[in-house]
Amino acid sequence: MLKKIFATRFKLLAIIYVFIISVSFLTRFVLFIKSFSQLDTNPLQIIGIFLIGLFNDTLMSTFFLIPFVLYLWLVPNKIYFKKWHRFILYGLCLLAFTILVFNAVSEWFFWDEFSTRYNFIAVDYLIYTTEVIGNIWQSYPIVKLLIGIFVLSILVLLFTKKYIKAEVTNRIPFKYRTLIALALLLLPVLVFLFGSNGAKQFSKNQYASELSGNGMYDFGAAFINNQLDYDKFYKTDSVNAIFNTVKKDFVASNSQFQSDSLTSITRSITYPGAQKNYNLIMISVESLSGDFISRFGNTEHITPNLDSLANQGLFFSNLFATGTRTVRGLEALSLSLPPTPGQSEVKRPNNEGRFSLGNVLKSKGYTTQYLYGGYGYFDNMNYFFSNNGYDVIDRSAITNEKDIHYENIWGVADEDLFTLAVKTFDANYKLNKPFFSQIMTTSNHRPYTYPEGRIDIPSHTGRSGAVKYTDYAIGKFINDCRNKPWFNNTIFVIVADHCASSAGKTELPIKNYRIPMIVYAPSIIKPSTFNGLTSQIDIPPTLLGMLNVSYTSKFFGFDIFNTPANQRRAFISTYQNLGYYKENQLIILSPQQKVEAFNVDSTNFATTPIKSAPALEKEAISYYQSASYLLHHRLYQFKK
């Protein structure tokens, strides 16, 4: 009986499974060729990529086959040979082939952008379908791709049609079908309960690990784990130990703890003399990796204005972003908080009233604002900033279409955003009070489009053009500000929100997290370069120090100019790997309580695994666990 069942009804499952494995193999092979130069010349690694890949493809197939198992199980015998039944089978197969081919094409483009299989970024983008679909539509020849995918899927169906329509002369009793179907349906349940995509982490080379994954399976894992409880997934220490460790770092000559409570990091920060009520304009630049700047060795000369400002201002040469997404940068620049696992705090529920730079400066008499060239509902920016001490001004504030020279799915061109900003600052000046405004740019983002005629690189030709256009817009903005009555009393801070790419051979390629920051105020700050290790979370307290603001702090960041060199550290992360970098050593904390330690070459940031670094490991755990603890218990709140 079993032979008859598998030779007829369930034969289709084998056909779909073979197609899944074939498409997955071809996808993996193409990505393998594309990334070959990044792989180690190790035959065992290559074997691991494809064998572990086959295993992950099979795990994914248990879920993909569920609709077919259900249909073949439940369809009655008496209609098994009717034409409409075959029509349904053909339709299901065509849909399956189309999805698999579409996914293969999508994985190519995702890999081309992020050098990884689907991950938390892909899940995150599902929420904002308008922007993401618009971005894809403007970036790629979608119509041609979809037609090609559908035609290819039809050809596959025609080729397999004779295998799909199985001819049998006997009926299969329902009870026998049930036994087989339930056994097959049990497989995805077991995979869900006991499986994981951890098998792909077989190599120290991150490209090899990602190649051995399966995009659909990794997407499901990222969807399920989009919120990670630190205490559940990561190595921990006692609450007493972690807070004692971090509070030792917070001891400084100008700070004093306000409470003896074990879990309180609230302290008074005092500076001698009066508060300096300089205006503060922070430009957080989309995806501005350090590699784009001439100071970091770029020879394309695509940032002439930023290079000039770097020579005229205070340049930070050893600054590291906390993450790989805009919301991570915004979290660091507003909350001065280590990047806890899962979602950025910007996008989490119940994120109101946090201890933020906006709330501190607002309490000190500043007008505080967040300006964005797109619609701020994206990534929850409007809600987060408006509930954490900022007035939000976004694309909807531009009511005159004549003020828009160009616009794509992400928002208006950077020059139009800066025009809005100048008008806003003129209005602020009339209020006779200092202002702090953060501007978030958008033009340096795929599809890399901008107004023609501004620079010598045509629009829509790639990242270099977008970088050079953003540089042009920033240069124009600074020049427009020079004649304003508020210019000489203003500090301009230009810093990346995150790097353009975090792809590398290791899980956290620290070099790729290095970003530039320029503090420009010709009447206030003398030109210089600061080479000390700096974390993106150090920026808020450092700026408050420049303004000589005495305040009550809960920030995890340091005023970097009042911090000894041996105490400086940086935090880098993906949504699940948490890095702690200090004194040329790197600790990486990962789920399943995994801890890795590395030595870091100070010249090229190459990492070498070491057995352990106990003291640094203790610090890393303490910072990340205590930050998660304070957020979870709502102890990172601003109180006037």
Secondary structure in CASP SS format (residue, H / E / C, confidence):
PFRMAT SS
TARGET T0000
AUTHOR 0000-0000-0000
METHOD secondary structure of the structure
MODEL  1
M C 1.00
L H 1.00
K H 1.00
K H 1.00
I H 1.00
F H 1.00
A H 1.00
T C 1.00
R C 1.00
F C 1.00
K H 1.00
L H 1.00
L H 1.00
A H 1.00
I H 1.00
I H 1.00
Y H 1.00
V H 1.00
F H 1.00
I H 1.00
I H 1.00
S H 1.00
V H 1.00
S H 1.00
F H 1.00
L H 1.00
T H 1.00
R H 1.00
F H 1.00
V H 1.00
L H 1.00
F H 1.00
I H 1.00
K H 1.00
S C 1.00
F H 1.00
S H 1.00
Q H 1.00
L C 1.00
D C 1.00
T C 1.00
N C 1.00
P H 1.00
L H 1.00
Q H 1.00
I H 1.00
I H 1.00
G H 1.00
I H 1.00
F H 1.00
L H 1.00
I H 1.00
G H 1.00
L H 1.00
F H 1.00
N H 1.00
D H 1.00
T H 1.00
L H 1.00
M H 1.00
S H 1.00
T H 1.00
F H 1.00
F H 1.00
L C 1.00
I H 1.00
P H 1.00
F H 1.00
V H 1.00
L H 1.00
Y H 1.00
L H 1.00
W H 1.00
L H 1.00
V C 1.00
P C 1.00
N H 1.00
K H 1.00
I H 1.00
Y C 1.00
F C 1.00
K C 1.00
K H 1.00
W H 1.00
H H 1.00
R H 1.00
F H 1.00
I H 1.00
L H 1.00
Y H 1.00
G H 1.00
L H 1.00
C H 1.00
L H 1.00
L H 1.00
A H 1.00
F H 1.00
T H 1.00
I H 1.00
L H 1.00
V H 1.00
F H 1.00
N H 1.00
A H 1.00
V H 1.00
S H 1.00
E H 1.00
W H 1.00
F H 1.00
F H 1.00
W H 1.00
D H 1.00
E H 1.00
F H 1.00
S C 1.00
T C 1.00
R C 1.00
Y C 1.00
N C 1.00
F H 1.00
I H 1.00
A H 1.00
V H 1.00
D H 1.00
Y H 1.00
L C 1.00
I C 1.00
Y C 1.00
T H 1.00
T H 1.00
E H 1.00
V H 1.00
I H 1.00
G H 1.00
N H 1.00
I H 1.00
W H 1.00
Q H 1.00
S H 1.00
Y C 1.00
P C 1.00
I H 1.00
V H 1.00
K H 1.00
L H 1.00
L H 1.00
I H 1.00
G H 1.00
I H 1.00
F H 1.00
V H 1.00
L H 1.00
S H 1.00
I H 1.00
L H 1.00
V H 1.00
L H 1.00
L H 1.00
F H 1.00
T H 1.00
K H 1.00
K H 1.00
Y H 1.00
I H 1.00
K C 1.00
A C 1.00
E C 1.00
V C 1.00
T C 1.00
N C 1.00
R C 1.00
I C 1.00
P C 1.00
F H 1.00
K H 1.00
Y H 1.00
R H 1.00
T H 1.00
L H 1.00
I H 1.00
A H 1.00
L H 1.00
A H 1.00
L H 1.00
L H 1.00
L H 1.00
L H 1.00
P H 1.00
V H 1.00
L H 1.00
V H 1.00
F H 1.00
L H 1.00
F H 1.00
G C 1.00
S C 1.00
N C 1.00
G H 1.00
A H 1.00
K H 1.00
Q C 1.00
F C 1.00
S C 1.00
K C 1.00
N C 1.00
Q H 1.00
Y H 1.00
A H 1.00
S H 1.00
E H 1.00
L H 1.00
S C 1.00
G C 1.00
N C 1.00
G H 1.00
M H 1.00
Y H 1.00
D H 1.00
F H 1.00
G H 1.00
A H 1.00
A H 1.00
F H 1.00
I H 1.00
N C 1.00
N C 1.00
Q C 1.00
L C 1.00
D C 1.00
Y H 1.00
D H 1.00
K H 1.00
F H 1.00
Y C 1.00
K C 1.00
T C 1.00
D C 1.00
S C 1.00
V H 1.00
N H 1.00
A H 1.00
I H 1.00
F H 1.00
N H 1.00
T H 1.00
V H 1.00
K H 1.00
K H 1.00
D H 1.00
F C 1.00
V C 1.00
A C 1.00
S C 1.00
N C 1.00
S E 1.00
Q E 1.00
F E 1.00
Q C 1.00
S C 1.00
D C 1.00
S C 1.00
L C 1.00
T C 1.00
S C 1.00
I C 1.00
T C 1.00
R E 1.00
S E 1.00
I E 1.00
T C 1.00
Y C 1.00
P C 1.00
G C 1.00
A C 1.00
Q C 1.00
K C 1.00
N C 1.00
Y C 1.00
N E 1.00
L E 1.00
I E 1.00
M E 1.00
I E 1.00
S E 1.00
V E 1.00
E C 1.00
S C 1.00
L C 1.00
S C 1.00
G H 1.00
D H 1.00
F H 1.00
I C 1.00
S H 1.00
R H 1.00
F H 1.00
G C 1.00
N C 1.00
T C 1.00
E C 1.00
H C 1.00
I C 1.00
T C 1.00
P H 1.00
N H 1.00
L H 1.00
D H 1.00
S H 1.00
L H 1.00
A H 1.00
N H 1.00
Q H 1.00
G C 1.00
L E 1.00
F E 1.00
F E 1.00
S E 1.00
N E 1.00
L E 1.00
F E 1.00
A C 1.00
T C 1.00
G C 1.00
T C 1.00
R C 1.00
T H 1.00
V H 1.00
R H 1.00
G H 1.00
L H 1.00
E H 1.00
A H 1.00
L H 1.00
S H 1.00
L H 1.00
S C 1.00
L C 1.00
P C 1.00
P C 1.00
T C 1.00
P C 1.00
G C 1.00
Q C 1.00
S C 1.00
E H 1.00
V H 1.00
K H 1.00
R C 1.00
P C 1.00
N C 1.00
N C 1.00
E C 1.00
G C 1.00
R E 1.00
F C 1.00
S C 1.00
L H 1.00
G H 1.00
N H 1.00
V H 1.00
L H 1.00
K H 1.00
S H 1.00
K C 1.00
G C 1.00
Y C 1.00
T E 1.00
T E 1.00
Q E 1.00
Y E 1.00
L E 1.00
Y E 1.00
G C 1.00
G C 1.00
Y C 1.00
G C 1.00
Y C 1.00
F H 1.00
D H 1.00
N H 1.00
M H 1.00
N H 1.00
Y H 1.00
F H 1.00
F H 1.00
S H 1.00
N C 1.00
N C 1.00
G C 1.00
Y C 1.00
D E 1.00
V E 1.00
I E 1.00
D C 1.00
R H 1.00
S H 1.00
A H 1.00
I C 1.00
T C 1.00
N C 1.00
E H 1.00
K H 1.00
D H 1.00
I C 1.00
H C 1.00
Y C 1.00
E E 1.00
N E 1.00
I C 1.00
W C 1.00
G E 1.00
V E 1.00
A C 1.00
D H 1.00
E H 1.00
D H 1.00
L H 1.00
F H 1.00
T H 1.00
L H 1.00
A H 1.00
V H 1.00
K H 1.00
T H 1.00
F H 1.00
D H 1.00
A H 1.00
N H 1.00
Y H 1.00
K C 1.00
L C 1.00
N C 1.00
K C 1.00
P C 1.00
F E 1.00
F E 1.00
S E 1.00
Q E 1.00
I E 1.00
M E 1.00
T C 1.00
T C 1.00
S C 1.00
N C 1.00
H C 1.00
R C 1.00
P C 1.00
Y C 1.00
T C 1.00
Y C 1.00
P C 1.00
E C 1.00
G C 1.00
R C 1.00
I C 1.00
D C 1.00
I C 1.00
P C 1.00
S C 1.00
H C 1.00
T C 1.00
G C 1.00
R H 1.00
S H 1.00
G H 1.00
A H 1.00
V H 1.00
K H 1.00
Y H 1.00
T H 1.00
D H 1.00
Y H 1.00
A H 1.00
I H 1.00
G H 1.00
K H 1.00
F H 1.00
I H 1.00
N H 1.00
D H 1.00
C H 1.00
R H 1.00
N C 1.00
K C 1.00
P C 1.00
W C 1.00
F H 1.00
N H 1.00
N H 1.00
T E 1.00
I E 1.00
F E 1.00
V E 1.00
I E 1.00
V E 1.00
A E 1.00
D C 1.00
H C 1.00
C C 1.00
A C 1.00
S C 1.00
S C 1.00
A C 1.00
G C 1.00
K C 1.00
T C 1.00
E C 1.00
L C 1.00
P C 1.00
I H 1.00
K H 1.00
N H 1.00
Y H 1.00
R E 1.00
I E 1.00
P E 1.00
M E 1.00
I E 1.00
V E 1.00
Y E 1.00
A C 1.00
P C 1.00
S C 1.00
I C 1.00
I C 1.00
K C 1.00
P C 1.00
S E 1.00
T E 1.00
F E 1.00
N C 1.00
G C 1.00
L C 1.00
T E 1.00
S E 1.00
Q H 1.00
I H 1.00
D H 1.00
I H 1.00
P H 1.00
P H 1.00
T H 1.00
L H 1.00
L H 1.00
G H 1.00
M H 1.00
L C 1.00
N C 1.00
V C 1.00
S C 1.00
Y E 1.00
T E 1.00
S E 1.00
K C 1.00
F C 1.00
F C 1.00
G C 1.00
F C 1.00
D C 1.00
I H 1.00
F H 1.00
N H 1.00
T C 1.00
P C 1.00
A H 1.00
N H 1.00
Q H 1.00
R C 1.00
R C 1.00
A E 1.00
F E 1.00
I E 1.00
S E 1.00
T C 1.00
Y C 1.00
Q C 1.00
N C 1.00
L E 1.00
G E 1.00
Y E 1.00
Y E 1.00
K E 1.00
E C 1.00
N C 1.00
Q E 1.00
L E 1.00
I E 1.00
I E 1.00
L E 1.00
S E 1.00
P C 1.00
Q C 1.00
Q C 1.00
K E 1.00
V E 1.00
E E 1.00
A E 1.00
F E 1.00
N E 1.00
V E 1.00
D C 1.00
S C 1.00
T C 1.00
N C 1.00
F C 1.00
A C 1.00
T E 1.00
T E 1.00
P E 1.00
I E 1.00
K C 1.00
S C 1.00
A C 1.00
P H 1.00
A H 1.00
L H 1.00
E H 1.00
K H 1.00
E H 1.00
A H 1.00
I H 1.00
S H 1.00
Y H 1.00
Y H 1.00
Q H 1.00
S H 1.00
A H 1.00
S H 1.00
Y H 1.00
L H 1.00
L H 1.00
H H 1.00
H C 1.00
R C 1.00
L C 1.00
Y C 1.00
Q E 1.00
F C 1.00
K C 1.00
K C 1.00
END
